[in-house]
Structures are given as C-alpha cells and as structure tokens.
Amino acid sequence: MKALVFISVKQALEYKEHPDPIIKDGFAMVELKAAALNRRDWWITQGMYANIKTPSILGSDGCGIYNGEEVIINPSIEWGSDIRFQSDKYKILGMEEDGTFAEKIAVRKNNIYKKPAHLTSEEAAALPLSGLTAYRALFTRCAAEAGDNVLISGVGGGTALMACQFAIAAGANVYVTSGSEDKIKKAVALGAKGGANYKDRDAMKNLGKSAGGFDVVIDSAGGAGFDMLLRMCRKGAQVAIYGGTTGNIEKINVPNLFYKQISIHGSTMGSDMEFKKMLEFVGEYKIVPVIDKVFDLKNGNEAVEMMAGSPQFGKLVLKI
Ligand SMILES: NC(=O)c1ccc[n+]([C@@H]2O[C@H](COP(=O)([O-])OP(=O)(O)OC[C@H]3O[C@@H](n4cnc5c(N)ncnc54)[C@H](OP(=O)(O)O)[C@@H]3O)[C@@H](O)[C@H]2O)c1
C-alpha cells in the first residue's frame, strides 16, 4: 500500500510503498478514504512526544470502508471500564500503533463505528479525536447545559472549534477567544455570541464583564493566560483543560479560585461510551466539522507544515 511514512524527527514524511498491515485476532482491515491531522501529529514530527518509534505511520483520525460500509475509527484504544480515567494499557492510534496516513489500517473491531450518515468521508475523518476530546471536556467533565455561559479558548484549534460547535448545538451561550480577529468572526458566524483576542488583556476583561462571567471554560493552552480565564469565571464555574499549548501554568490567583468555588478538571480523550454518545450527539444535531483544507495523501507534508503557524480555522484533512 501507499503511506505517508514518518522516518525521522524534523524530517518530511515520505509518501512511499509500505507493507500492508498485518491483521491480528480481533482486528480488521479498513480501506481508508480520508484522514485528518491533530496537533499531536505535529508534536510527534517535532520530537516532542514520549516513546517515538520510527519508521511508523502517524494519524489518529480516519474514515474508510469496512465490510462494504463507510466507517470511522475511534482512536482511543483500551480505555478500560472506569469512566473517570483511562487504563494503564491505554494508547492513542497513530503512535505507537500505525495510524491513518495510509491506504489501509488494521484496527480493533470494537474501535470501528458506522459513519454518521449526514457527513462526507472527509467531514467524518475530521471528527474522531477532536470530537471525543471536546465531548468529554464539555459534557462529562464540565456538565455544560443549555443556557450556560461557555468560553472556549483558542477557537482556531481543531478540538476547540469542535467544542464550540457542540456547545452551540447544546443551547449554551458560547463565547470564544483567539489570536485572530478573523477566527472570532468565523466563530460568531457559526453561532458564537462574541469573543476577544487572548493577546489583549483589556479585551478579555471586557468580554468577561459583558458576558456576565462564565459557567464553563474549555482550554487547551494553559500557560500565562490561564489565570485570566479563571478571573472571567462565575461562582461555581467548571473549567476543563485538555492541552498545554503555551506551557505550564505558573501563577493562579488562589483567592479567586477558592472564593468562587471553581473546579478545574484535567481531561484527555474519552471512553468507548463517550465516543458512542458523541456520535449520537453529532447525528442528532447534524453537526458538520469545519474543514479548512483538504490535501491529497501524497501532499500530506504541506498539511503538516501548515500546522507550524496555525493559520487554519477547522481541520486539515488528507484525501486518500
Ligand atoms: N488531552 C487530549 O486528549 C488532547 C486532545 C486533543 C488535543 N490536545 C492538545 O490540545 C492542544 C490543541 O490541540 P488541537 O489539535 O486542537 O490543536 P490545534 O488545532 O493545533 O490548535 C492550536 C491552537 O491553539 C491556540 N492557541 C495558541 N496560543 C494560545 C493562547 N495563548 N491561548 C489560547 N489559545 C491559544 C490557537 O488558537 P487561535 O488560532 O484561535 O489563536 C491555535 O489555533 C494541543 O496542545 C494538543 O496537544 C489534547
């Protein structure tokens, strides 16, 4: 088969002939039609990930054909039976197991799900990792509900944008932050009520005031800006953090945290049940993941390079 192979850190992925996957017991072959990128793929190409193995095939998101039907793949492997956290055997598709940037993939049969009927294969490929992470952070961890004031930081992020779409569908009053005014406008066009540039402290303060504070905050940046998000919270707010794009949080105003009874939840990916519920939610509200650009698999490096500057609004998808 043809695949985009990860040969070495900080080197372009190579589009080349690669041995077909071996189908072990309990696994099945999916003929892939589309895959999508996540920040994780970028971290791995830059050597910023644990236990990197080469050569290997990256990609956690995929849609393809299995048994004559269009399917999508749950990239969350061996979550286990505890809804609170993943098992010690847990892994994410696309390192260490070969991923979706290829014509074929061997996956556990119980990680294969029917593609939501209203989505094209490219749209469906954009959904799994971001959809699952957004669903758990928003609904399981933060119990977001209709009428809540929800703030999504860095809406240009693939998972953040999915969380924004889910929260709007659930009837929340959704506000966003971004480093780009244009991305804020695009989020408003999708149904967000407003936003602010996270680089502008006054604009952030004003957003918090004009919205009347936030019941739920979903963040993947961490770093120096996190304390401002906490200051924008209402009493009893639920805050989920699923990424650390801007690094560790060195300073938190502690009285603000305890006086307002704020809960901060770490969140990663999600369980099999959450994946199933996420697909039901997406089907019920006919949510269509936003795609910024589709590339042919053989040009996948252009998509990886695009991730360096994050100009995109929506997912980068590979057509296979
Ligand atoms: N734990 C998990 O299960 C899980 C799952 C998915 C992702 N993640 C992590 O979450 C992060 C985002 O991943 P992704 O794939 O969704 O990423 P992505 O599409 O690459 O998003 C990156 C976005 O981060 C935003 N950003 C940059 N600086 C920021 C700041 N100071 N404050 C707020 N936002 C800022 C930017 O938003 P604007 O363009 O709007 O400025 C940028 O578009 C990564 O760190 C990733 O590793 C973790």
The ligand as an SDF file (V2000), in Angstrom:
LIG
                    3D

 48 52  0  0  0  0  0  0  0  0999 V2000
   -5.6220   15.6340   26.0920 N   0  0  0  0  0  0  0  0  0  0  0  0
   -6.1690   15.3100   24.9400 C   0  0  0  0  0  0  0  0  0  0  0  0
   -6.8690   14.3040   24.8110 O   0  0  0  0  0  0  0  0  0  0  0  0
   -5.9750   16.2170   23.7720 C   0  0  0  0  0  0  0  0  0  0  0  0
   -6.7580   16.0570   22.6330 C   0  0  0  0  0  0  0  0  0  0  0  0
   -6.6130   16.9810   21.5970 C   0  0  0  0  0  0  0  0  0  0  0  0
   -5.6590   17.9970   21.7000 C   0  0  0  0  0  0  0  0  0  0  0  0
   -4.8870   18.0660   22.8060 N   0  0  0  0  0  0  0  0  0  0  0  0
   -3.9210   19.1650   22.9630 C   0  0  0  0  0  0  0  0  0  0  0  0
   -4.6740   20.3850   22.8880 O   0  0  0  0  0  0  0  0  0  0  0  0
   -3.9440   21.3660   22.1650 C   0  0  0  0  0  0  0  0  0  0  0  0
   -4.7400   21.7890   20.9300 C   0  0  0  0  0  0  0  0  0  0  0  0
   -4.8100   20.6830   20.0600 O   0  0  0  0  0  0  0  0  0  0  0  0
   -5.5800   20.7430   18.6620 P   0  0  0  0  0  0  0  0  0  0  0  0
   -5.2200   19.5500   17.8400 O   0  0  0  0  0  0  0  0  0  0  0  0
   -6.9830   21.0670   18.8800 O   0  0  0  0  0  0  0  0  0  0  0  0
   -4.7290   21.9640   18.1530 O   0  0  0  0  0  0  0  0  0  0  0  0
   -4.5420   22.9120   17.0030 P   0  0  0  0  0  0  0  0  0  0  0  0
   -5.6360   22.7210   16.0280 O   0  0  0  0  0  0  0  0  0  0  0  0
   -3.1820   22.7720   16.5860 O   0  0  0  0  0  0  0  0  0  0  0  0
   -4.7240   24.3090   17.8180 O   0  0  0  0  0  0  0  0  0  0  0  0
   -3.7590   25.1750   18.1680 C   0  0  0  0  0  0  0  0  0  0  0  0
   -4.4890   26.4530   18.5920 C   0  0  0  0  0  0  0  0  0  0  0  0
   -4.0190   26.8540   19.8570 O   0  0  0  0  0  0  0  0  0  0  0  0
   -4.4780   28.1750   20.0420 C   0  0  0  0  0  0  0  0  0  0  0  0
   -3.6020   28.9680   20.8770 N   0  0  0  0  0  0  0  0  0  0  0  0
   -2.3330   29.3170   20.6680 C   0  0  0  0  0  0  0  0  0  0  0  0
   -1.9010   30.1400   21.6650 N   0  0  0  0  0  0  0  0  0  0  0  0
   -2.9440   30.3130   22.5060 C   0  0  0  0  0  0  0  0  0  0  0  0
   -3.1550   31.0520   23.7040 C   0  0  0  0  0  0  0  0  0  0  0  0
   -2.1880   31.7980   24.2440 N   0  0  0  0  0  0  0  0  0  0  0  0
   -4.3710   30.9850   24.3000 N   0  0  0  0  0  0  0  0  0  0  0  0
   -5.3600   30.2570   23.7650 C   0  0  0  0  0  0  0  0  0  0  0  0
   -5.2240   29.5340   22.6270 N   0  0  0  0  0  0  0  0  0  0  0  0
   -4.0310   29.5690   22.0160 C   0  0  0  0  0  0  0  0  0  0  0  0
   -4.5380   28.8250   18.6520 C   0  0  0  0  0  0  0  0  0  0  0  0
   -5.8520   29.3390   18.5200 O   0  0  0  0  0  0  0  0  0  0  0  0
   -6.1700   30.6010   17.5780 P   0  0  0  0  0  0  0  0  0  0  0  0
   -5.7520   30.1670   16.2030 O   0  0  0  0  0  0  0  0  0  0  0  0
   -7.6260   30.7730   17.7200 O   0  0  0  0  0  0  0  0  0  0  0  0
   -5.3690   31.7560   18.0960 O   0  0  0  0  0  0  0  0  0  0  0  0
   -4.2290   27.6510   17.7100 C   0  0  0  0  0  0  0  0  0  0  0  0
   -5.0260   27.6400   16.5520 O   0  0  0  0  0  0  0  0  0  0  0  0
   -2.5920   20.7530   21.8540 C   0  0  0  0  0  0  0  0  0  0  0  0
   -1.7130   21.1000   22.9000 O   0  0  0  0  0  0  0  0  0  0  0  0
   -2.8650   19.2620   21.8700 C   0  0  0  0  0  0  0  0  0  0  0  0
   -1.7280   18.5070   22.1470 O   0  0  0  0  0  0  0  0  0  0  0  0
   -5.0140   17.2020   23.8410 C   0  0  0  0  0  0  0  0  0  0  0  0
  1  2  1  0
  2  3  2  0
  2  4  1  0
  4  5  1  0
  4 48  2  0
  5  6  2  0
  6  7  1  0
  7  8  2  0
  8  9  1  0
  8 48  1  0
  9 10  1  0
  9 46  1  0
 10 11  1  0
 11 12  1  0
 11 44  1  0
 12 13  1  0
 13 14  1  0
 14 15  2  0
 14 16  1  0
 14 17  1  0
 17 18  1  0
 18 19  2  0
 18 20  1  0
 18 21  1  0
 21 22  1  0
 22 23  1  0
 23 24  1  0
 23 42  1  0
 24 25  1  0
 25 26  1  0
 25 36  1  0
 26 27  1  0
 26 35  1  0
 27 28  2  0
 28 29  1  0
 29 30  1  0
 29 35  2  0
 30 31  1  0
 30 32  2  0
 32 33  1  0
 33 34  2  0
 34 35  1  0
 36 37  1  0
 36 42  1  0
 37 38  1  0
 38 39  2  0
 38 40  1  0
 38 41  1  0
 42 43  1  0
 44 45  1  0
 44 46  1  0
 46 47  1  0
M  CHG  2   8   1  16  -1
M  END
$$$$
